[in-house]
Amino acid sequence: MTHKILHVASAGFEAARHVDILPVGHRSRRLHGHSFLAKVRCDLPEGWAHFPGGEVERLRELVEARIAQLDYRLLNEQVQQPTDENLARWLREGLDVPGIEQVGIQSTPHEGVDLDRDGRAHVWRRYVVQSAHRLPNVPLGHKCGRMHGHGFEIIIHANQNLGDRDLSIDYDHLDTLWAPIHMELNYACLNDLPGLQNPTSEVISSWLWNRLKPQLPELSWVTVFETASCGANYDGQQYRIWKEMTLDSSLQLKRAPDGSALRRIHGHTYTMRLHLSAPLDQVMGWTIDFGDVKEIFNPIFKAIDHQPLHEIPDLRDCDSASIAAWILRKARAQLPQLDRVDLYETRGCGAIVSAGQEGPALPV
């Protein structure tokens, strides 16, 4: 099986800024501050790190060194117009790393910008609605057949070619488009709304796409978090879902040099996301039941959760990329819809291994 490996790293910084290119009266023209998160995805060449398996550690060190120049500073002293887009450019320009595929700045947990290798700005904004629903077509006894509720989280993703501009799509513009939809969905029973008689995460994502796309031509994905650990994406043609789990595992990196802390037995609470792509079942309204994904994957989960990963015979090594590739290979035998595994050993630091389309970048 051929697959693509992306190594990812992130680091946070605290900083203040004022964004003067925004209209007079805009709140972000005033001096304000954020807890920023800088993120990088790289397709690294073999041999780039000091040793095989050391890619995440080195990439994280380089990101941390770069953003240290911004930490507890006034950003306008480093970047003339410190928009999220320009901060991402500044980060990318100062990173001596090959194969950079994406550089992102997350200015709050609810918004951010990711620049791809061609300079396109992937802008995202998160919204929350408190809604009830039931799935009318599930088998008798399925818990989702009962009326229940969620604090749904919706992410609107929009791509735009920036050129040399400082700002792509203002978050306030997304807020304006979202406001009437929020009024419909918040504190409502979704089954009562036209087009949402069977309100699965997939159906909700396509319903939102059809509402937003005519007003937002740049719309690229709609993401629906049904819970904190599962959700669906829709891009106008393709449905994707993911299921998130955490693993508490011990490991040691067999190829780390003598004296490296990574060679010692240590551990992580990993965050793992399984991404699946499949056609929509026209009766059930989903690609695959989240519960089925969890049940089918459970034997593999038990083999790696609360386990010493370095003792697994056919696992080459315990770096994040090797573990994610092993999970993808093992799980696809039972879950052929699975085409991507994200594995983060710490927040935003780990590997993404994909056998198909990568899909959108979800917040970390």
Residue, then its C-alpha position, 0 to 999 in steps of 0.5 A: m500500500t502506498h501512502k503519503i506521510l506528513h510530519v506536523a508540529s506546533a507551538g504556542f505563543e502569547a502576543a499583542r497586535h493591532v490590525d490597521i488595515l481593517p475598517v475604522g471601528h473594527r475591534s481588531r484595530r485596537l490593541h489586543g492579544h491572543s494565545f496563538l498557535a503556530k502549525v506546520r505540515c511538511d513532506l520531509p525527505e528521508g534523512w532530514a532528521h538527525f536520525p530516523g524517527g526524529e522528525v517530529e522532535r526536530l521540526r518542533e524545535l525549529v518552530e519553537a525557535r522561530i516563534a520565540q521571536l514573537d512570544y510576549r511581543l507586540l507583533n506590529e514590531q515584527v510584521q507590518q500588518p500582523t494578520d493571521e495570513n501575514l503571520a503564517r507567511w512570516l513563519r514560513e519565510g523563516l523556517d529552513v525546512p524542506g517540503i513545507e505543505q502548510v503553515g497555519i496560525q490559529s489565533t483563537p480556538h475558534e478561528g485560524v488561517d492555513l497557507d498551502r504551498d501555493g500561497r492559498a489561504h485556507v480560512w476557518r471559523r468555528y460556531v456552536v449550536q445547541s440542538a436536538h435531533r433523532l435519526p428516524n431510519v436507524p435500526l430499532g434499539h439504536k440509541c440515535g433513534r431516540m430524541h437527544g441533543h448535542g452541542f454541535e460545532i460547525i466549522i466553515h472553511a474557505n479557500q482564497n488565492l491571496g496573491d500579495r494581499d494582507l487579508s483574505i476573508d475577514y472572520d466578521h464576513l463569515d459571522t454575518l453569513w452564519a448569523p441567520i443560520h444560527m438563528e434557525l439551528n440554535y435551540a431547535c429540533l433539527n428534524d423539524l427543519p425542511g431538508l433535515q428530516n434525517p439529520t445525520s452529521e453528513v446530511i447537516s454538512s451538505w445542508l449547510w453547504n447548500r445554504l452557504k455556497p451561493q453566498l460564499p463562493e470561496l467555501s471549500w469544506v463544511t465540518v460538523f462535530e457531532t461530539a468532540s470525538c466524531g464528525a463529518n466533512y462535505d466539500g460539495q461532492q465528497y463526504r468524509i467522517w472521522k472518529e477520534m480516540t486517545l491512547d495511553s501507551s509507552l514506547q521507545l525509539k529504537r533508532a534514536p542515538d545512544g544518550s537520547a531521551l527518546r531511546r528510553i522507555h517513555g509514554h504519551t497520551y496520543t490523540m488519534r483520528l481515523h478518517l474515512s471516505a465513502p458514498l452516502d447511504q441514501v436510506m441511513g443518511w451516513t457513510i458509515d455509523f460512528g459506532d460501527v467504526k469504533e466496534i470494528f477498530n476495537p481489536i486494534f485499539k486494545a492492542i495499542d492502548h495501555q500497551p508497550l508499543h515497542e514490543i509489537p513485533d511487526l511495528r518497525d519503530c515507535d515514531s508517530a509516522s511508523i505507528a500511524a502507518w501501522i494503524l492504517r495498514k492494520a485497520r484498512a483490512q477491516l475498514p476499507q473506507l479508512d484512508r487517513v490516520d492522524l496521530y499526535e503525541t502532543r498537541g499538534c505534534g505528530a504525523i498524518v499518514s494518508a492513502g487517499q485525499e487528505g481532506p481539510a485540516l481540522p483544528v488541534 
